[in-house]
Amino acid sequence: MPEQTLATQVRVTRWVVGAYLLGALLHLGQLPVWVIIVAGCGGAWAMAAAHGRARLPGRPFKVALTVLLTGTVIAMFHTLNGLEAGSALLVLMGGVKLLEARSARDRLIVIGVAFYLLLAACLASQDMLRAPAYLLQTWVCCTALLLTAHPEAPVTSRAAALLSGRSLALALPLALLLFALFPRMSGAFWSLGNPNQAQTGLSDTMSPGSISELGNSIEPVFRVWFDGPLPPAAERYWRGPVLHDFDGETWRVHGGGFRQETLEYLGRAYRYQIRLEPDANPWWPALDTVQTAKAPGTQITPDRQLLAYRPQHDAVTYSAVSYTQTRSGDQLSIVARRFDTDYAHQRNPRTQALAVRLRAAAPDVPGYVASVLALFRNGNFEYTLSPPVLGPNSVDDFLFKTRLGFCGHFASAFALLMRAAGVPARVVTGYQGGEWNPIGHYLLIRQSDAHAWVEVWEDGRGWVRVDPTGVVAPERLQRGILDLLPGTGSVPERLLHEFSWLQEGHQLWDAANAWWSTQVVAYNYASQLRLLDWLGFDNPGWQQLGWLLAGALSAWLLVIGWQFGRIRTAGGPDRLARAYLRLCARLARSGPARQPHQGPLAYADSLPGASGPMLTARELLNQYARLRYGSVLPTLAQLREFERRVSRWRPPHRNVRASPEK
């Protein structure tokens, strides 16, 4: 192959470097910044070498650089396996490969690296905002592939980009068909998850006395679609970890050993579906109290938690049935009574003494609960997200000194007052409330909806929910944090709360994100069966799915065949052929016309005259034959030169026309 021109090298290198750098930028925020910087330096060096302003390094430098970068990745990630470490190594080795990309084979390897970086980015994140970037990366990689495979093609970069874009547009229906109909296994097959990414979730401990400021994030935790009416706002408690152990300062979950009580479910059954964001903890929220759950890999514990066997690093969809009112006639087990009345007797003495006095004045457990709630209601307690730090006797300090706190303070103090009086009690953490999205028709539960409440045991009723925060700050349960405490939250959060049009725009965007998450990212075999059912298939299954896929693929092939046939029929001669035909038409006016059986060389031999315009015409015909039938595609410059020579050629005067005998 003849040596490429400098302009051609620069053009091809520009697209190859662009494909590689865009693939590296897709991992910005997921990989260390220095990895992206190294990629940019490699791309800049390759471009400088293509322009002739720098030289590509030799083998010793590249070997040393490879060893150094690989060692750095191992030192930082302690492995070369996994999505994050593998992506970092791929970005760095792609940059090294750019420093030796002298041949078409080297450039094709770099483009392959760019495609793998695109795949890794898709595995790491399927956010709707990233989808346009993924499409752009695919387009750039395909254009770079076209120009690398045919560097001397007589097309501009714009024409090559349009051609690759048109090819992708023709392939898009096939991609959609395969996405919708290709048989899928259950589970998140195309997402590996990233345990290091920011994730929502509750904690298995609660120490309100050690917190001086509670976070108030509006990040979504989960969304809920109800099959029917919503429960009243006062009953929207989303159950999470149940805390049994208390050492006087910190509440913790207990390892188990409880017996599950027999529950009588009262009132309406609420059926719903939840889309939970990535959660590093095993507790999946459910409307309190959950009866059944269609959530593979989970169990309902004796204290009614929906507990997964392992953390979920990807968003997950599950459905459940819950009742907001229950009753149990069982007796509390000895084990549960021992754990749920235990507390640190040497801590919080004033609270213990108060509990003894109040319990002695109450006729029964419901009366005692009412008297403690009256204490919170009338005791000048104040709800705040910035309470003072408490001492070792945190409940004493809260009840008798500060009286400032959030739901964790009220739940902790109430539960200890119950236990100190011999009443079994446990703290339940989770979420309360939710924001209704009228566009997507779902409830959105945010981090700021995190809540804690108490359950006390009453003989004949079982575990009864009591929320002391509701008597101190009822607005917290009816509306939200920003309504109760307008000064909390960041500036964007307050703006969203103050201006209705911003809130409506945010709800529209969140509804679009929810649709993308549930209908695209979470698309699975069950979704395919629902599609078949919607299309009218009886008893849909694998066989019907296969027949539908085969039929759709056949239809796509017919459309593609018709499209290519139409292009071939209506395409006409290309740019080089049009210039050749113009030359033949001019020659026919001053000499013998080209016969249908004559090619350019045979026609050149039939022309009369050995000098002047006819000699130039024979040279043009020979040049056309080389450009058309040579082993290398003509460059754009060669094509333009041929067109200029044809335009400048003038036929000889008629008095030199050859006789018919000649």
C-alpha positions as CSV (number, residue, x, y, z in Angstrom):
1,M,0.0,0.0,0.0
2,P,1.4,3.4,-0.9
3,E,2.3,5.7,2.0
4,Q,-0.7,7.8,3.2
5,T,-0.6,11.5,2.9
6,L,-0.2,13.6,6.0
7,A,-3.8,14.9,5.6
8,T,-5.2,11.4,5.5
9,Q,-3.1,10.3,8.6
10,V,-4.3,13.4,10.5
11,R,-7.9,12.7,9.6
12,V,-7.9,9.1,10.6
13,T,-5.9,9.7,13.8
14,R,-8.3,12.4,14.8
15,W,-11.3,10.1,14.7
16,V,-9.5,7.2,16.4
17,V,-8.2,9.4,19.2
18,G,-11.7,11.0,19.5
19,A,-13.3,7.5,19.8
20,Y,-10.8,6.5,22.5
21,L,-11.1,9.7,24.5
22,L,-14.9,9.8,24.4
23,G,-14.8,6.2,25.7
24,A,-12.5,7.2,28.5
25,L,-14.7,10.2,29.4
26,L,-17.7,7.9,29.8
27,H,-16.0,6.7,32.9
28,L,-15.5,10.1,34.4
29,G,-16.7,10.0,38.0
30,Q,-16.4,6.3,38.1
31,L,-12.6,6.0,37.7
32,P,-9.9,8.1,39.4
33,V,-9.3,11.4,37.7
34,W,-5.6,10.6,37.0
35,V,-6.7,7.7,34.7
36,I,-8.6,10.1,32.5
37,I,-5.7,12.6,32.5
38,V,-3.3,9.9,31.4
39,A,-5.8,9.0,28.6
40,G,-5.9,12.7,27.5
41,C,-2.0,12.9,27.5
42,G,-1.9,9.8,25.3
43,G,-4.4,11.2,22.8
44,A,-2.5,14.6,22.7
45,W,0.8,12.8,22.0
46,A,-0.7,10.7,19.2
47,M,-2.3,13.8,17.6
48,A,1.0,15.7,17.8
49,A,2.8,12.8,16.1
50,A,0.2,12.7,13.4
51,H,0.8,16.4,12.6
52,G,4.6,15.8,12.6
53,R,5.2,17.9,15.7
54,A,6.4,15.0,17.8
55,R,7.8,11.5,17.5
56,L,6.1,8.4,18.9
57,P,8.2,6.8,21.7
58,G,10.3,3.7,21.3
59,R,9.8,0.2,22.7
60,P,11.7,0.7,26.0
61,F,9.7,3.7,27.0
62,K,6.4,1.9,26.2
63,V,7.3,-1.2,28.1
64,A,8.4,0.8,31.2
65,L,5.1,2.8,31.0
66,T,3.0,-0.3,30.7
67,V,4.7,-1.9,33.8
68,L,4.3,1.4,35.8
69,L,0.6,1.9,34.9
70,T,-0.3,-1.8,35.6
71,G,1.5,-1.7,38.9
72,T,-0.3,1.5,39.8
73,V,-3.7,-0.1,39.1
74,I,-2.8,-3.1,41.2
75,A,-1.6,-0.9,44.0
76,M,-4.8,1.2,44.0
77,F,-7.5,-1.5,43.4
78,H,-5.5,-4.5,44.8
79,T,-6.7,-6.5,41.8
80,L,-7.0,-6.5,38.0
81,N,-10.4,-8.1,38.1
82,G,-13.7,-6.4,38.5
83,L,-15.5,-3.7,36.5
84,E,-13.7,-0.7,38.0
85,A,-10.1,-2.1,38.0
86,G,-10.6,-3.7,34.6
87,S,-12.0,-0.4,33.1
88,A,-9.1,1.6,34.5
89,L,-6.5,-0.9,33.1
90,L,-8.3,-0.8,29.7
91,V,-8.3,3.0,29.6
92,L,-4.6,3.1,30.4
93,M,-3.5,0.4,28.0
94,G,-5.6,2.0,25.2
95,G,-3.5,5.2,25.8
96,V,-0.3,3.2,25.5
97,K,-1.5,1.6,22.3
98,L,-2.1,5.0,20.8
99,L,1.6,5.7,21.2
100,E,2.4,2.9,18.7
101,A,-0.6,3.2,16.4
102,R,1.3,3.5,13.1
103,S,-0.6,1.0,11.0
104,A,-4.3,0.3,10.3
105,R,-4.1,-2.8,12.5
106,D,-2.9,-0.7,15.5
107,R,-5.7,1.8,15.0
108,L,-8.3,-1.0,14.7
109,I,-7.1,-2.3,18.1
110,V,-7.6,1.2,19.7
111,I,-11.1,1.4,18.2
112,G,-11.8,-2.0,19.7
113,V,-10.7,-0.6,23.1
114,A,-13.1,2.2,22.6
115,F,-16.0,-0.2,22.0
116,Y,-15.1,-2.2,25.1
117,L,-15.0,1.0,27.1
118,L,-18.5,1.7,25.9
119,L,-19.6,-1.7,27.0
120,A,-18.0,-1.3,30.4
121,A,-19.8,2.1,30.8
122,C,-23.1,0.4,30.0
123,L,-22.5,-2.2,32.6
124,A,-21.6,0.4,35.2
125,S,-24.6,2.7,34.7
126,Q,-27.8,2.7,32.7
127,D,-29.0,6.1,33.6
128,M,-31.3,7.8,31.1
129,L,-29.0,10.8,30.9
130,R,-26.1,8.7,29.8
131,A,-28.0,7.0,26.9
132,P,-27.3,9.9,24.4
133,A,-23.6,9.8,25.3
134,Y,-23.6,6.0,24.6
135,L,-25.2,6.6,21.2
136,L,-22.7,9.3,20.4
137,Q,-19.8,7.0,21.3
138,T,-21.2,4.3,19.1
139,W,-21.5,6.7,16.2
140,V,-17.9,8.0,16.6
141,C,-16.5,4.5,16.9
142,C,-18.3,3.4,13.7
143,T,-17.0,6.5,11.8
144,A,-13.5,5.9,13.0
145,L,-13.8,2.2,11.9
146,L,-14.9,3.3,8.4
147,L,-12.1,5.8,7.9
148,T,-9.5,3.4,9.3
149,A,-10.6,0.5,7.0
150,H,-10.7,2.8,4.0
151,P,-8.3,5.7,4.7
152,E,-8.0,6.7,1.0
153,A,-11.7,6.7,0.3
154,P,-12.7,9.9,-1.6
155,V,-15.1,11.1,1.1
156,T,-15.0,13.9,3.6
157,S,-15.2,13.3,7.3
158,R,-18.7,14.7,7.3
159,A,-19.7,12.2,4.6
160,A,-18.2,9.3,6.5
161,A,-20.0,10.4,9.7
162,L,-23.3,10.6,7.7
163,L,-22.7,7.1,6.2
164,S,-22.0,5.5,9.6
165,G,-25.0,7.3,11.1
166,R,-27.2,6.0,8.3
167,S,-25.9,2.5,8.8
168,L,-26.7,2.7,12.5
169,A,-30.2,4.0,11.7
170,L,-30.8,1.0,9.5
171,A,-29.5,-1.3,12.3
172,L,-31.6,0.4,15.0
173,P,-34.8,-1.6,14.3
174,L,-32.8,-4.8,14.5
175,A,-31.4,-3.7,17.9
176,L,-34.9,-2.9,19.2
177,L,-36.3,-6.2,18.0
178,L,-33.5,-8.1,19.8
179,F,-33.9,-6.0,22.9
180,A,-37.7,-6.7,23.0
181,L,-37.9,-10.3,21.8
182,F,-34.6,-12.1,22.3
183,P,-35.2,-14.6,25.1
184,R,-33.9,-13.3,28.4
185,M,-32.8,-15.1,31.6
186,S,-34.0,-13.8,34.9
187,G,-31.9,-11.3,36.8
188,A,-29.8,-8.3,35.8
189,F,-27.8,-9.9,33.0
190,W,-26.5,-6.7,31.5
191,S,-25.6,-4.9,34.7
192,L,-22.8,-5.9,37.1
193,G,-23.5,-3.2,39.7
194,N,-20.9,-1.2,41.4
195,P,-20.7,-1.6,45.2
196,N,-18.6,1.6,45.4
197,Q,-21.2,3.9,43.9
198,A,-23.3,6.1,46.1
199,Q,-26.2,4.1,47.4
200,T,-29.3,4.7,49.5
201,G,-30.3,2.7,52.5
202,L,-30.9,2.5,56.2
203,S,-28.5,1.6,59.0
204,D,-28.6,-1.3,61.4
205,T,-27.9,1.0,64.3
206,M,-29.3,4.2,65.7
207,S,-27.5,6.6,68.1
208,P,-29.5,9.8,68.1
209,G,-27.5,11.2,71.0
210,S,-24.3,11.3,69.0
211,I,-25.7,13.2,66.1
212,S,-25.5,17.0,66.0
213,E,-26.9,17.4,62.5
214,L,-29.1,15.1,60.5
215,G,-28.8,15.0,56.7
216,N,-31.7,16.1,54.6
217,S,-31.2,14.8,51.1
218,I,-33.9,14.7,48.4
219,E,-32.2,11.8,46.7
220,P,-34.8,9.2,45.7
221,V,-34.8,5.9,47.6
222,F,-37.7,4.0,46.0
223,R,-40.9,4.6,44.0
224,V,-44.2,2.8,44.6
225,W,-47.0,2.1,42.2
226,F,-50.3,1.1,43.9
227,D,-52.9,-1.2,42.2
228,G,-55.8,0.8,43.5
229,P,-56.2,3.6,46.0
230,L,-53.3,4.9,48.1
231,P,-53.3,4.4,51.9
232,P,-54.0,7.5,53.9
233,A,-51.0,9.7,54.5
234,A,-51.0,8.9,58.2
235,E,-50.6,5.1,57.4
236,R,-47.8,5.4,54.9
237,Y,-45.1,3.8,57.1
238,W,-42.4,1.9,55.1
239,R,-40.8,-0.7,57.3
240,G,-37.1,-1.2,57.4
241,P,-34.7,-2.5,60.1
242,V,-36.2,-3.4,63.5
243,L,-33.9,-2.5,66.4
244,H,-34.2,-4.7,69.6
245,D,-30.9,-4.3,71.4
246,F,-30.2,-1.1,73.5
247,D,-27.1,-0.4,75.5
248,G,-28.2,3.0,76.9
249,E,-27.0,5.0,73.9
250,T,-27.2,2.9,70.7
251,W,-30.0,0.7,69.3
252,R,-29.1,-2.3,67.2
253,V,-30.7,-5.1,65.2
254,H,-30.8,-8.5,66.8
255,G,-29.5,-11.6,65.2
256,G,-32.8,-13.6,65.4
257,G,-34.3,-16.2,67.6
258,F,-37.8,-14.7,67.7
259,R,-41.0,-16.6,67.1
260,Q,-43.4,-15.3,64.5
261,E,-46.8,-14.4,65.8
262,T,-50.0,-15.3,64.0
263,L,-51.4,-12.1,62.6
264,E,-55.0,-11.3,61.7
265,Y,-55.0,-8.8,58.8
266,L,-57.6,-6.1,59.1
267,G,-59.0,-3.6,56.6
268,R,-58.0,-3.1,53.0
269,A,-55.3,-5.0,51.3
270,Y,-52.9,-2.8,49.5
271,R,-51.2,-4.3,46.4
272,Y,-48.2,-2.4,45.0
273,Q,-44.9,-2.5,43.2
274,I,-41.7,-0.9,44.4
275,R,-38.7,0.1,42.3
276,L,-35.8,0.3,44.9
277,E,-32.6,2.2,44.0
278,P,-29.3,0.5,44.6
279,D,-29.0,-0.3,48.3
280,A,-26.0,-1.6,50.1
281,N,-28.1,-3.0,53.0
282,P,-30.3,-6.1,52.9
283,W,-33.5,-4.4,54.2
284,W,-36.1,-3.8,51.4
285,P,-38.8,-1.3,52.4
286,A,-42.4,-2.5,52.4
287,L,-45.6,-0.9,53.5
288,D,-46.2,-1.8,57.2
289,T,-47.3,-4.5,57.6
290,V,-46.3,-6.8,54.7
291,Q,-48.3,-10.0,54.3
292,T,-46.7,-11.5,51.2
293,A,-43.9,-10.3,48.8
294,K,-43.0,-11.4,45.3
295,A,-39.3,-10.5,45.8
296,P,-36.9,-13.3,44.8
297,G,-34.0,-13.7,47.2
298,T,-35.8,-12.3,50.2
299,Q,-37.7,-13.5,53.3
300,I,-40.2,-12.0,55.7
301,T,-38.7,-12.2,59.2
302,P,-40.6,-12.8,62.4
303,D,-40.5,-9.1,63.1
304,R,-42.0,-8.4,59.7
305,Q,-38.9,-7.1,57.9
306,L,-38.5,-7.8,54.2
307,L,-34.9,-9.0,54.3
308,A,-32.7,-9.9,51.3
309,Y,-30.2,-12.7,51.5
310,R,-27.5,-10.4,50.1
311,P,-27.1,-6.6,49.4
312,Q,-28.5,-5.4,46.1
313,H,-26.1,-3.2,44.1
314,D,-28.5,-2.7,41.3
315,A,-31.9,-1.2,41.2
316,V,-34.6,-3.9,41.8
317,T,-38.3,-4.2,41.3
318,Y,-40.6,-6.2,43.5
319,S,-44.2,-6.4,44.5
320,A,-46.0,-7.0,47.8
321,V,-49.3,-7.0,49.6
322,S,-49.7,-5.2,52.9
323,Y,-52.2,-4.3,55.5
324,T,-51.9,-1.2,57.6
325,Q,-53.9,-2.7,60.5
326,T,-53.2,-6.0,62.1
327,R,-54.0,-7.9,65.3
328,S,-52.5,-10.9,67.1
329,G,-54.0,-13.0,69.9
330,D,-50.8,-14.9,70.6
331,Q,-48.7,-14.5,73.7
332,L,-45.3,-12.9,73.3
333,S,-42.6,-15.5,73.5
334,I,-40.3,-15.6,76.5
335,V,-37.3,-14.9,74.3
336,A,-38.9,-11.8,72.7
337,R,-40.1,-10.5,76.0
338,R,-36.6,-10.8,77.5
339,F,-35.0,-9.0,74.6
340,D,-37.6,-6.3,74.2
341,T,-37.7,-5.3,77.8
342,D,-34.0,-5.3,78.3
343,Y,-32.0,-2.1,78.7
344,A,-28.8,-0.8,80.4
345,H,-29.9,-0.4,84.0
346,Q,-26.9,1.6,84.9
347,R,-27.6,4.3,82.3
348,N,-30.3,7.0,82.2
349,P,-31.5,6.7,85.9
350,R,-33.9,9.7,85.7
351,T,-35.7,8.2,82.8
352,Q,-36.1,4.9,84.7
353,A,-37.5,6.7,87.7
354,L,-39.9,8.6,85.5
355,A,-41.1,5.4,83.9
356,V,-41.8,3.8,87.3
357,R,-43.9,6.8,88.4
358,L,-45.9,7.0,85.2
359,R,-46.6,3.3,85.0
360,A,-47.8,3.2,88.6
361,A,-50.3,5.9,87.8
362,A,-51.6,4.2,84.7
363,P,-54.3,1.5,84.9
364,D,-53.0,-0.6,82.0
365,V,-50.5,-0.6,79.1
366,P,-52.7,1.6,76.7
367,G,-53.2,4.1,79.6
368,Y,-49.4,4.1,80.2
369,V,-48.8,4.7,76.5
370,A,-51.3,7.6,76.5
371,S,-49.6,9.2,79.5
372,V,-46.1,9.1,77.9
373,L,-47.5,10.5,74.7
374,A,-49.1,13.3,76.7
375,L,-45.6,14.0,78.2
376,F,-44.2,14.5,74.7
377,R,-47.2,16.6,73.6
378,N,-47.2,18.9,76.6
379,G,-43.5,18.9,77.6
380,N,-42.3,21.7,75.3
381,F,-40.4,19.3,73.1
382,E,-39.2,20.7,69.7
383,Y,-38.5,18.9,66.4
384,T,-35.1,19.9,64.9
385,L,-32.6,18.5,62.5
386,S,-29.7,20.1,64.4
387,P,-30.0,18.9,68.0
388,P,-27.1,19.2,70.5
389,V,-24.8,16.3,71.2
390,L,-25.9,14.4,74.3
391,G,-23.8,12.8,77.0
392,P,-23.5,9.1,78.1
393,N,-27.0,9.3,79.6
394,S,-28.4,10.5,76.3
395,V,-32.1,9.8,77.0
396,D,-31.9,11.7,80.4
397,D,-30.2,14.6,78.7
398,F,-32.9,14.7,76.0
399,L,-35.9,14.4,78.3
400,F,-34.8,16.6,81.1
401,K,-32.4,19.1,79.5
402,T,-32.4,19.8,75.8
403,R,-35.8,18.6,74.6
404,L,-34.6,19.1,71.1
405,G,-34.3,16.3,68.6
406,F,-35.7,14.5,65.6
407,C,-37.6,11.2,65.2
408,G,-34.7,9.1,66.5
409,H,-34.6,11.0,69.8
410,F,-38.3,10.7,70.3
411,A,-38.5,7.0,69.4
412,S,-35.4,6.1,71.5
413,A,-36.8,7.9,74.6
414,F,-40.3,6.5,74.2
415,A,-39.0,2.9,73.8
416,L,-36.8,3.2,76.9
417,L,-39.7,4.6,78.9
418,M,-41.7,1.5,77.9
419,R,-39.0,-1.0,78.7
420,A,-38.2,0.7,82.0
421,A,-41.8,0.1,83.0
422,G,-41.7,-3.6,81.9
423,V,-43.6,-3.0,78.6
424,P,-42.0,-4.8,75.6
425,A,-41.0,-2.2,73.0
426,R,-38.8,-2.1,69.9
427,V,-37.7,0.7,67.6
428,V,-38.6,0.4,63.9
429,T,-36.7,2.5,61.3
430,G,-37.8,3.1,57.7
431,Y,-39.6,5.8,55.9
432,Q,-42.8,7.7,56.3
433,G,-44.9,9.5,53.8
434,G,-43.9,10.0,50.2
435,E,-44.5,12.6,47.4
436,W,-47.2,11.8,44.9
437,N,-46.2,12.2,41.2
438,P,-49.3,12.9,39.2
439,I,-47.5,12.3,35.9
440,G,-46.1,8.9,36.6
441,H,-48.8,8.0,39.1
442,Y,-46.5,6.8,41.8
443,L,-45.2,7.8,45.3
444,L,-41.6,8.9,45.5
445,I,-39.9,8.3,48.8
446,R,-36.7,10.3,49.4
447,Q,-33.8,10.1,51.8
448,S,-35.4,13.0,53.7
449,D,-38.5,10.8,54.4
450,A,-36.4,8.5,56.7
451,H,-38.2,8.0,60.0
452,A,-38.2,6.0,63.2
453,W,-41.1,4.9,65.4
454,V,-41.9,2.5,68.2
455,E,-43.9,-0.7,68.5
456,V,-45.2,-1.8,71.9
457,W,-46.7,-5.1,72.9
458,E,-50.3,-5.2,74.1
459,D,-51.9,-8.5,75.1
460,G,-54.8,-9.3,72.8
461,R,-53.6,-6.9,70.1
462,G,-50.0,-7.8,69.5
463,W,-47.4,-5.3,68.4
464,V,-49.0,-1.8,68.1
465,R,-47.3,1.1,66.3
466,V,-46.8,4.3,68.3
467,D,-45.2,7.3,66.7
468,P,-44.2,9.9,69.4
469,T,-42.9,12.3,66.7
470,G,-46.5,12.6,65.5
471,V,-47.6,14.3,68.7
472,V,-44.6,16.7,68.8
473,A,-44.5,17.6,65.1
474,P,-47.6,16.3,63.3
475,E,-46.7,18.4,60.2
476,R,-43.7,16.0,59.8
477,L,-46.1,13.2,59.1
478,Q,-48.6,15.1,57.0
479,R,-46.4,17.1,54.8
480,G,-42.6,16.9,55.0
481,I,-39.4,18.3,56.3
482,L,-39.3,21.5,54.2
483,D,-42.9,22.4,55.3
484,L,-41.9,21.8,58.9
485,L,-38.5,23.4,58.8
486,P,-38.3,25.8,55.7
487,G,-34.7,26.7,56.4
488,T,-33.4,23.2,56.0
489,G,-32.2,21.7,52.8
490,S,-29.9,23.0,50.0
491,V,-30.7,26.0,47.8
492,P,-31.9,23.8,44.9
493,E,-34.1,21.9,47.3
494,R,-35.7,25.1,48.7
495,L,-36.2,26.4,45.1
496,L,-38.0,23.3,44.1
497,H,-40.2,23.6,47.2
498,E,-41.0,27.3,46.7
499,F,-41.8,27.4,43.0
500,S,-44.5,25.2,41.7
501,W,-43.4,25.3,38.1
502,L,-39.9,24.1,39.1
503,Q,-41.6,21.3,41.1
504,E,-43.7,20.3,38.1
505,G,-40.7,20.2,35.8
506,H,-38.8,18.1,38.4
507,Q,-41.8,15.7,38.6
508,L,-41.9,15.4,34.8
509,W,-38.2,14.6,34.8
510,D,-38.5,12.1,37.6
511,A,-41.4,10.4,35.9
512,A,-39.3,10.1,32.7
513,N,-36.5,8.6,34.8
514,A,-38.9,6.2,36.5
515,W,-40.3,5.0,33.1
516,W,-36.7,4.4,31.8
517,S,-35.8,2.5,34.9
518,T,-38.9,0.3,35.0
519,Q,-39.6,-0.2,31.3
520,V,-36.1,-0.2,29.8
521,V,-33.5,-1.1,32.5
522,A,-35.7,-3.5,34.3
523,Y,-37.0,-5.1,31.1
524,N,-37.0,-8.9,31.6
525,Y,-38.6,-12.2,30.7
526,A,-41.8,-11.2,32.6
527,S,-41.9,-8.0,30.6
528,Q,-41.6,-10.0,27.4
529,L,-44.5,-12.3,28.4
530,R,-46.6,-9.2,29.1
531,L,-45.8,-7.9,25.7
532,L,-46.9,-11.2,24.1
533,D,-50.1,-11.0,26.1
534,W,-50.7,-7.5,24.9
535,L,-50.2,-8.6,21.3
536,G,-53.0,-11.2,21.8
537,F,-51.0,-14.4,22.2
538,D,-52.7,-17.1,24.3
539,N,-50.5,-18.8,27.0
540,P,-47.4,-16.8,26.0
541,G,-44.0,-18.6,26.4
542,W,-40.7,-19.3,24.9
543,Q,-42.1,-20.8,21.7
544,Q,-44.3,-17.9,20.9
545,L,-41.5,-15.5,21.7
546,G,-39.2,-17.4,19.2
547,W,-41.8,-17.4,16.4
548,L,-42.4,-13.7,16.9
549,L,-38.7,-12.9,16.8
550,A,-38.2,-15.0,13.7
551,G,-41.1,-13.2,11.9
552,A,-39.9,-9.8,13.0
553,L,-36.3,-10.5,11.8
554,S,-37.6,-11.7,8.4
555,A,-39.6,-8.5,8.0
556,W,-36.5,-6.5,8.8
557,L,-34.4,-8.3,6.3
558,L,-37.1,-7.8,3.6
559,V,-37.1,-4.0,4.4
560,I,-33.3,-3.9,4.3
561,G,-33.2,-5.8,1.0
562,W,-35.8,-3.5,-0.5
563,Q,-33.8,-0.4,0.7
564,F,-30.5,-1.6,-0.8
565,G,-32.3,-2.5,-4.0
566,R,-33.8,0.9,-4.3
567,I,-30.5,2.6,-3.6
568,R,-28.7,0.5,-6.3
569,T,-31.5,1.2,-8.8
570,A,-31.6,4.9,-8.3
571,G,-28.1,5.6,-7.4
572,G,-26.7,6.4,-10.9
573,P,-23.0,6.9,-11.7
574,D,-20.6,8.1,-9.0
575,R,-18.5,11.3,-9.1
576,L,-15.6,9.7,-11.0
577,A,-17.9,8.1,-13.5
578,R,-19.7,11.3,-14.2
579,A,-16.4,13.1,-15.0
580,Y,-15.5,10.2,-17.3
581,L,-18.9,10.4,-19.1
582,R,-18.5,14.1,-19.6
583,L,-15.1,13.4,-21.2
584,C,-16.6,10.8,-23.5
585,A,-19.4,13.2,-24.6
586,R,-16.9,15.9,-25.6
587,L,-14.8,13.4,-27.5
588,A,-17.8,12.2,-29.4
589,R,-18.4,15.7,-30.7
590,S,-14.9,15.9,-32.3
591,G,-13.9,12.3,-32.9
592,P,-15.2,8.7,-32.8
593,A,-17.9,8.0,-30.2
594,R,-17.2,5.3,-27.6
595,Q,-18.9,2.1,-28.5
596,P,-20.8,0.2,-25.8
597,H,-18.2,-2.6,-25.8
598,Q,-15.2,-0.3,-25.4
599,G,-13.6,0.3,-22.0
600,P,-11.5,3.4,-21.3
601,L,-8.2,1.8,-22.6
602,A,-9.8,0.5,-25.8
603,Y,-11.4,3.8,-26.4
604,A,-8.1,5.6,-25.9
605,D,-6.5,3.3,-28.6
606,S,-9.2,4.2,-31.1
607,L,-8.6,8.0,-30.8
608,P,-6.8,9.6,-33.8
609,G,-3.8,11.9,-33.5
610,A,-0.6,11.5,-31.5
611,S,-0.3,15.0,-30.0
612,G,-2.3,17.9,-28.9
613,P,-5.8,17.5,-27.3
614,M,-6.1,13.9,-28.4
615,L,-2.9,12.9,-26.6
616,T,-4.3,14.6,-23.5
617,A,-7.6,12.8,-24.0
618,R,-5.7,9.4,-24.1
619,E,-3.9,10.4,-20.9
620,L,-7.2,11.2,-19.2
621,L,-8.7,7.9,-20.3
622,N,-5.7,6.0,-18.9
623,Q,-5.8,8.0,-15.7
624,Y,-9.5,7.1,-15.3
625,A,-8.7,3.4,-15.8
626,R,-6.1,3.6,-13.0
627,L,-8.4,5.4,-10.7
628,R,-11.4,3.1,-11.4
629,Y,-9.7,-0.2,-11.5
630,G,-6.5,0.2,-9.5
631,S,-5.8,-1.7,-6.3
632,V,-6.1,1.4,-4.2
633,L,-9.2,3.6,-3.9
634,P,-8.6,7.1,-5.3
635,T,-8.1,9.8,-2.8
636,L,-10.3,12.9,-2.7
637,A,-7.4,15.0,-4.1
638,Q,-6.9,12.6,-7.0
639,L,-10.5,12.7,-7.8
640,R,-10.6,16.5,-7.8
641,E,-7.5,16.6,-10.0
642,F,-9.1,14.4,-12.6
643,E,-12.3,16.5,-12.6
644,R,-10.2,19.7,-13.1
645,R,-8.3,18.1,-16.0
646,V,-11.6,17.0,-17.7
647,S,-13.1,20.4,-17.2
648,R,-10.1,22.1,-18.8
649,W,-9.8,19.8,-21.7
650,R,-11.0,21.2,-25.0
651,P,-11.7,19.1,-28.2
652,P,-9.7,19.9,-31.4
653,H,-11.1,21.9,-34.3
654,R,-13.4,20.0,-36.7
655,N,-10.8,20.2,-39.5
656,V,-8.6,17.7,-37.7
657,R,-11.4,15.2,-37.3
658,A,-10.3,11.8,-38.6
659,S,-12.0,10.4,-41.8
660,P,-14.3,7.4,-41.4
661,E,-11.6,5.2,-43.0
662,K,-9.3,6.0,-40.2
